[in-house]
Amino acid sequence: MYGLIMAGGSGTRLWPHSRSGRPKQFLRLSGEQTMLQETARRVLPLISYERLLVVTGPGYADLVREQLPELPAENIIVEPSGRGTAPAVGLGALHVRRRDPDGVMAVLSADHSVERPDLFCRQLAVGETMARQGYLVTLGITPAAPATGYGYIEGGELIYTADDERVFRVRRFVEKPDLQRAQEYLAAGGFFWNAGMFVWSAESILCELARFEPLLAQGLALINCHLHTPRAAEVIERVWPEIPNVAIDTAVMERTSHAVVIPSDIGWSDVGDWAALSQLLPQDDNGNTVVGSCVQIDTRNSLIYGNGRVVATIGVEDLVIVDTHDVLLICPRERIQDVKTMVAEIRKRHAALA
Amino acid sequence: MYGLIMAGGSGTRLWPHSRSGRPKQFLRLSGEQTMLQETARRVLPLISYERLLVVTGPGYADLVREQLPELPAENIIVEPSGRGTAPAVGLGALHVRRRDPDGVMAVLSADHSVERPDLFCRQLAVGETMARQGYLVTLGITPAAPATGYGYIEGGELIYTADDERVFRVRRFVEKPDLQRAQEYLAAGGFFWNAGMFVWSAESILCELARFEPLLAQGLALINCHLHTPRAAEVIERVWPEIPNVAIDTAVMERTSHAVVIPSDIGWSDVGDWAALSQLLPQDDNGNTVVGSCVQIDTRNSLIYGNGRVVATIGVEDLVIVDTHDVLLICPRERIQDVKTMVAEIRKRHAALA
């Protein structure tokens, strides 16, 4: 099996620790390794570096090389600009199919966290089995709460069981719901979070793209003709701005009849904001998550993400404090979603810090 | 008139901006100049540098020299250790009397702020007139609120009027009151905050010290015998640890019958904590006091005292944020008095940062 790590994102929700020049996937957040490194090592039992491809933007290729020195140079695929996940997946699929016409690929996000990598690998292996039969496989995360921040996948008919893993047809993909609907999904069961993790053969996904996104498929075909030729870079630069900007979910998964879902309870997190990160890190007796050096007096339920400097807190509750060498963020937990607004503001007034 | 600036304090209440190695008087807080420099320049219309003496500790003499280069070297008086204000005042008085047996001195704190320096100088001049008649003069601050953090002076008989200034006999000095009593003082009128600002002749204060603190006076007499001799340093080092550690208020002012008070409405502040400092600095429309660079979203009634780094605040209210190069303090306004506790904690765990 091949792996395609999607490492082009430039998310802002962990600002100021993450910056446009070094987004989340290139940061050490909870461990010794960066999220990209963790993503690669997590699937190493299944996918060697030779078969691991990374799609990223031109500004990040050096970071990928630096953080994954084991990766062969030709496995770094640079897309000229971010045009949604469908073009990135399609480009990756061209590379996989060129190496192995029957190649199966797992699509992985570079900036997600997984607590149970063994289970994750077992499920990817089941996914590979299904993908070789032509299915488009998605891992659907067993919901732990009525989250409104993710799309949901509704499972249908059970079509396969292997060991403890079950595979269901996908009944439908559902957009991010409101709270009431999310609560209904949780109560009903059979609904899973769409975490954007897929397994399919390169041929299958390219066929479905051709069917549902013919303009995108034409662009990819043109790129494919010149892949690994001296004109490759020139062609992709010309084609890329013209192709549709679309997510693989919308382009294919919501439309295809071949989608299946493997319910997945792997301790997944997209580490989507500071509150999510604080749940991944150990807490002290007062409910505080502390990275770095902190002296506390009456401090509770706060995230203190330091950067060398000593953080001294008195009477602080439910606060997020993120210290970096050039920016300091202070925000109550309940306002953490407004970090995006702050980054927009910072972009206007201190562009170098965004 | 001579001036004696008391610059030996090592207060902790503006930590982490102030440190034991560089306490408040040596910091720029609200202006271009440090508080020591402001103190000296404030009285310059009355007291030239030649007649200005500074008492400080051995660790701070270099800072005084650096910040007041106009001061003659012999005007820096180093006390071997802090033993309360009475010994420091006595030591200063020895120097003044040596230069001028009839010398009058104004005793000034190096770390207080005064909004109306012209009025302040006029009142010091009235004080000088009274001091030449043998009175021990104190400027009593007209209370703006029922503060419980200061001692109070109760005025008695009106004994002198000059221009708009009035001078009263002191009926009594009162210890820091509780809130109810402070409210009574404010309602009654005729009570003033004891700000530790005095004017007296060197001879008068040395006489009163001899009367009320004979042990201290003996020590001072010994030092006086060797003042400006080669043995001066050795004698003061030997005498100093043995003399009583006592404040001039307790030693003299609460006991003498020669005390008078000039009611003083000079916009005085001892800048005793971060809340006090924020009242001295301009506020924006949201009630925030910002020093340095700050990007705010929904931020109110907060003090953001920066240090180069951009401080980004979202949904922050009534918070004090003090950023320095090696420590960051976060504390609600209402807990600001606990900074002292924090400093004690820091002293244990990160002594270099205290």
HADDOCK unambig.tbl for C-alpha pairs under 7 A between the chains (distance, minus, plus):
assign (segid A and resid 309 and name CA) (segid B and resid 326 and name CA) 4.75 0.50 0.50
assign (segid A and resid 309 and name CA) (segid B and resid 327 and name CA) 5.29 0.50 0.50
assign (segid A and resid 309 and name CA) (segid B and resid 328 and name CA) 6.97 0.50 0.50
assign (segid A and resid 310 and name CA) (segid B and resid 326 and name CA) 6.36 0.50 0.50
assign (segid A and resid 310 and name CA) (segid B and resid 327 and name CA) 4.74 0.50 0.50
assign (segid A and resid 310 and name CA) (segid B and resid 328 and name CA) 6.25 0.50 0.50
assign (segid A and resid 311 and name CA) (segid B and resid 327 and name CA) 5.84 0.50 0.50
assign (segid A and resid 311 and name CA) (segid B and resid 328 and name CA) 4.77 0.50 0.50
assign (segid A and resid 311 and name CA) (segid B and resid 329 and name CA) 6.09 0.50 0.50
assign (segid A and resid 312 and name CA) (segid B and resid 328 and name CA) 5.93 0.50 0.50
assign (segid A and resid 312 and name CA) (segid B and resid 329 and name CA) 4.74 0.50 0.50
assign (segid A and resid 312 and name CA) (segid B and resid 330 and name CA) 6.29 0.50 0.50
assign (segid A and resid 313 and name CA) (segid B and resid 329 and name CA) 5.91 0.50 0.50
assign (segid A and resid 313 and name CA) (segid B and resid 330 and name CA) 4.89 0.50 0.50
assign (segid A and resid 313 and name CA) (segid B and resid 331 and name CA) 5.90 0.50 0.50
assign (segid A and resid 314 and name CA) (segid B and resid 330 and name CA) 6.43 0.50 0.50
assign (segid A and resid 314 and name CA) (segid B and resid 331 and name CA) 4.85 0.50 0.50
assign (segid A and resid 315 and name CA) (segid B and resid 331 and name CA) 6.18 0.50 0.50
assign (segid A and resid 315 and name CA) (segid B and resid 332 and name CA) 6.53 0.50 0.50
assign (segid A and resid 315 and name CA) (segid B and resid 335 and name CA) 6.68 0.50 0.50
assign (segid A and resid 316 and name CA) (segid B and resid 331 and name CA) 6.48 0.50 0.50
assign (segid A and resid 326 and name CA) (segid B and resid 309 and name CA) 4.75 0.50 0.50
assign (segid A and resid 326 and name CA) (segid B and resid 310 and name CA) 6.38 0.50 0.50
assign (segid A and resid 327 and name CA) (segid B and resid 309 and name CA) 5.29 0.50 0.50
assign (segid A and resid 327 and name CA) (segid B and resid 310 and name CA) 4.75 0.50 0.50
assign (segid A and resid 327 and name CA) (segid B and resid 311 and name CA) 5.84 0.50 0.50
assign (segid A and resid 328 and name CA) (segid B and resid 309 and name CA) 6.98 0.50 0.50
assign (segid A and resid 328 and name CA) (segid B and resid 310 and name CA) 6.25 0.50 0.50
assign (segid A and resid 328 and name CA) (segid B and resid 311 and name CA) 4.77 0.50 0.50
assign (segid A and resid 328 and name CA) (segid B and resid 312 and name CA) 5.91 0.50 0.50
assign (segid A and resid 329 and name CA) (segid B and resid 311 and name CA) 6.09 0.50 0.50
assign (segid A and resid 329 and name CA) (segid B and resid 312 and name CA) 4.73 0.50 0.50
assign (segid A and resid 329 and name CA) (segid B and resid 313 and name CA) 5.91 0.50 0.50
assign (segid A and resid 330 and name CA) (segid B and resid 312 and name CA) 6.28 0.50 0.50
assign (segid A and resid 330 and name CA) (segid B and resid 313 and name CA) 4.89 0.50 0.50
assign (segid A and resid 330 and name CA) (segid B and resid 314 and name CA) 6.41 0.50 0.50
assign (segid A and resid 331 and name CA) (segid B and resid 313 and name CA) 5.90 0.50 0.50
assign (segid A and resid 331 and name CA) (segid B and resid 314 and name CA) 4.83 0.50 0.50
assign (segid A and resid 331 and name CA) (segid B and resid 315 and name CA) 6.15 0.50 0.50
assign (segid A and resid 331 and name CA) (segid B and resid 316 and name CA) 6.47 0.50 0.50
assign (segid A and resid 332 and name CA) (segid B and resid 315 and name CA) 6.53 0.50 0.50
assign (segid A and resid 335 and name CA) (segid B and resid 315 and name CA) 6.67 0.50 0.50
